[in-house]
């Protein structure tokens, strides 16, 4: 993903760290490994089942060339109906030519490929660029595919605020173990990866709490009005409270939003290239698209800014997705109206009425022409 930056060291956000050795939560598929093992052990494959559902077949791999001439990669989610992909605005607001959209990317080969022209990348109307809008709950773009995908079931949207819920995350970005001081990389870039985490708190509530406790944080209610951003941290599976960054901030501000010891070896975090990828919640029968990956934030930066531990908050300075780091995802429920307005397809009866209306107009036009001729 492109190395964009925002104030307070927020960086554009793959799953760095993680699948699990044990199953917890709502009936997970038991993963192959833990988040201290090589990324090659926590890939996802086409048709792989989570709760009996091929949950990640609709994850899209996006590749494109930006206006600066460099190539980039992001992730996205096929929506129900198969004609649109939802991704992050910062993945779609500056590309040239056509974007390639691939599904089922495994061992460097895609099962389905589509393209998207610049004109068919619809960015959220309130998006003003990464530096001005990334944390406002509007880091969203909808891609109209060159042709619908009919071989893969797209995601339905979550319509609820999912703070406190466990989710399945996935993406085609850079990878790394969560316990090492090495940068994330593309060494396993021929595959997608997955992990689990919990939506700990909304970014609005986090920033309001910090502002209340630490004057000068400059919380602005109007900034967060357009939508909701979910915040998560990468809790150390060994139970090291020192790496529970949101737990530290919660304690310092008199809150209790953090997930504590987290999900153990199940837990992971996004990294570069996972921007636009999905966070999925299980509703008992299907995986719903709840969040769209937006940004990452190093735990040491967070803790230094509010003086609750500094460099002891995260494991590794060179690894932007190590234990103790944070990420944010745009909540889809708060943008459902806009998403549905862009992706809406008239029902068959609506098409019939439209055609009938056009026929009536044409008939009236012919009659007017005949009357003038007479």
N, C-alpha and C positions, 0 to 999 in steps of 0.2 A: 504494500500500500504506500501511497505517496507520503513522504515525511512532513505532513502539515503540522502546524503547532498553534496553540491557543494560549491566552493568558493563563497563568498558574500551571504551566507546563503540561497542559492536556495535549495528548498526541493522538493522531488518527490511529484507529485500531484496524486471529487465527487462534487457534486454541493452543496456547503454549503451556504445556504441562501435563497432560492429563486424562486419560480414561481411568477406570477403576478396577480394583480387584474384587471388591465386594459390592453387592447390590443393596441400595437403600432407596427410600422414597417410593414413588408410585409404580412399582413393578418394573424396574429397569431391566433391559437386557444386561446380562452380566458381561462387562467389558473384558478385554484380554489382559489388562495390565494395570499398573498404578502410575501416578504422575511423577515418579522418579525413574521411570524406565524410558528407553528410547522412543521417539515419536513413531518409529516404524511399527510399534506394537499397539498404537491406538488410532489406527486409520479406520475409516468407514468405507464399506464397499457397496456397490449397487445391490439393492434388495435386502440389505442387512436389517434385521428386525429389532425394534425397540417396542416393548409391550405388544408384540405380535404384529407390528406395523412397520412397513419399509419407510421409516420416518425421515430419512435424509436423502432420498432419491431426488427430492425437489430443491435441494441446495444447488445454487448456480455458481459457476466459476466465471468471473468476468475479466476479460483482458482488453486493453485499449491503449491508444496512444494519446497523450495529453498535448495541449497546445505548445508545450515546451519541447516537443519531439521525443520525449522519453516514454517508454512503455511501462504500464502499471497493471496491477491485478487487484481485484476486489472479490467479494462474494455477494450472493443475493438469494432470494427465495421466490420460487414459482408460486403464483397465487392460484387459487381455485379458478377453474375455467381454462387455464393453460395459455392465456394470451399475454400475460403480464408478469414481470419480475419486480419485486420490491427490493430496493437496496438503499444505501446511504446517499444523501444528496452530494456529499463530497466525493463520491465515486462517479458521479454522472454530470457534474457541472462544468467540466473542462476537458472534453475529449474531442478528437477530430476524426473524420471518416466514420467508420462503423465499429461499434463495440462487438466483440465476440462473446456469446453467452453459451456456456457448455454445461451439460448435466451428466451425471454419472461419470465424472472424471476419475479414472482409476488406472494407475500404472501408465499415466501419460496419454490415455485414450479416452475420448468422450463418447457416451452413448447417444447423445443428442446435441446438436449445435444449431444455434440461431444467431441472427445478427440484429443489431439495433442501430438505427441512424441517429444522428444528433437531434433531429427534429422529433424523434419518438422517445426521447429521454425527458420526462416531465418532472421537473424539480419542484418541491414544495414551494408554494407561492410566497411564503414568508422567509425563505432561505436567503441569507445575505452573504454567504461565504463562511468558510470554516471558522475564521477568527471571530466572527460576529454572531454566529448562530448555532454552534455545534452543541451547546448544552441546553437548548431551549425546547427540546422535544419535537424538532422539525427537521432533523438530519435525515431526510427521506427523499427518495426519487422513485418514480415508476417508469419501467422500461416496457414499451410496446414491442413485442417480438415480431420479427419478420414473418413468422408463421406460428400458429398455436402449437403447443406441445401436447399431444394427445395420449402419449404412452406413459405419462407420469401424472400422478394425482397431485395437484397443487394444494397449498395450505389455505385453510380457513383462518380468519383472524380471531384472536382473543378479544372479547368486548369488555373485559374487566380490568381493573387495576390489579396487577399481579405481584405487588410488593409482598415479600414474605414467602413467595412460592419458589419451589425448586424448578429448574429448567434444564433442558438439554440444549447445548450450544454446538454449533458446527461451522466450519469454514475451510477455505482453500489457501490459507495464508502461511506465514512463516511459523516455524516450530522450534521448541527447545524444552528441555526438562525444567521444572520449576525450582529446582534446588541448586542450580549451577550458575556461576557468574560468567556466562557466555551469551553473546547476543543471539536473538532469534535469527533463523536463517531459512533458506529455501532448499536445504539438503534433502528434504522429503517432499518436495513440491509437486511430485507426480501423483499425490494422494491428498484427499481431504481428511480432516481430523475432528474428533468430537470430545466433549467432556460435559460435566454437570456443574452447576453452581446454584446459588440462591439470590434472588433479587432482595438485597438488604434494605435499601432505602431509596427514595426518590432524590434526585439531585437537588430539587427545590428544598426539600425538608433538611437535607444535609447542610446546604449552604445557609439556610435560615438559622439552624441551630448553631453553626459555627459563628455566624455574625452576632448572634445574641450573646455568646460567651466571649468572643474576641472582637471588640469594637474595631472598626476599620476594615472588616472583611468586605464591606460594601454590598450586602445583599440587596437585590433589586427585584421586588415582587413582579413588576411588569415584564422583566426579562423572561421569567418562567411561565408567563401566561399562555403562550401558544400551545404548549404540550407538556408531556412528562418524559423525563429521562430516568431510567433505572440505574442504580449504582450497585456494583458488586466488588468484593475483594477476593484475593486468592489466599485462602486460609491454609496454613501449614498442616499437612496431614499428620504430622507428628505431635500436633496439639500445642505447638509453641505459641503461646499467647502474644509473644513479642511481635509476631508477624500478622496478628489480627488488626490491621490498620483501622478498619471501620469500628472495631471494638474499642480501640484506644480513643478514637474521636468521640464515640458515643459516651464513653466514661467521662471524658473531659467536658462534655457539654450536657451531661445529665440525661442522656438518652439510652435506649436499649434496643436499637434497631439491628445491630450486627448479628451475624449468624454463628457467633462463637467459634467453636472448633470446626465449623463448616461440614463438609461432606467427606472428610478424610481423603482417601485415595481416589474418590470419585471426582474431586474438584479440579477445575482448570480455569484458564483465563484466555481471553482473546489476545491476539498480537497482530502485527502488520500483515495486511492482506485479508484478514477476516472482516474488515469493515464492510457493512452491508449484509453480513450473514445473519442467520436466524438464531433467536432464542425461542425454544418451543416448550410450552407447558402442556401437560397431560390432563385432559378433562374427564377421564374415565373410559373414553372410547376412541379418541383421536388426539393427535398432537396439533395444538393450535399455535399459530405464529403470534408470539407475544411481544418480542423486542427485535430491533434491528441494530446490530453492532455499530457503534459510533466512535468512541474514543478510549484511550488508555491513559493512566496517570500513575507515575511511580510513587510508591508508598513513602519513600524517603522525602520526596518533595512535599507531599501532603503533610507529613508530620513535622517537617521543618517549618512550614508556613504557619502552623498553629502551635508550634513549640510543645509537641507531645512525644518526642522521642527521636526525631531526625533520622539519621542514617540507620538506626536500629529497627526501623519499621519493616523494611523489606530485605530480602536475602542478598540481592545482587544489583549493583549499580549498572552493570553492562547488560543485564537481562531485564528488559522492560516488562516482562510477564513472569516474574519470579514471585515466590511467596511474599505476600504483603503488598503487592501492587493492586491497582484498582482499574476498573473499566466501566464504561457507560453504554447503555443501549437505549435507543429511542423506543418508547412504548407505542404500540400501534393502536391501542384502544382510544387514545386521545386524538389520533389523526384519522380515525375510521371514516369520518364523514368525507374528508378529502380523498382518501384512498378509494372509497366506493364511488365517488363522483367521477373519478378518472377511469375506473375500470368497469363501470356499469355497462351492461349489454342489454338492450331492450329484449323483453320477452317476445316469443313468437307472435302472440296476439297484438303486441305493440307494433311489430313490423307490419302485420296485416293492416292495422289501422293507418299506419304511415303510408303504405302503398295505396290503400283506398283513398286516402286524402290526396295523394299526388294524382291519382287517376281522376278524381273529381275536379281538381284544379285544371288538369289538362283538358277535360271535357268542357269546363267553363270557358277556357281560353279559346277552344275551337268554336264554341258558340258565339263568343264575342267577335271572333274573326269573321264568321259567317254573317253576323249581323252587319258588320261594317261593309263587307263586300256587297251585301244586298242594297 
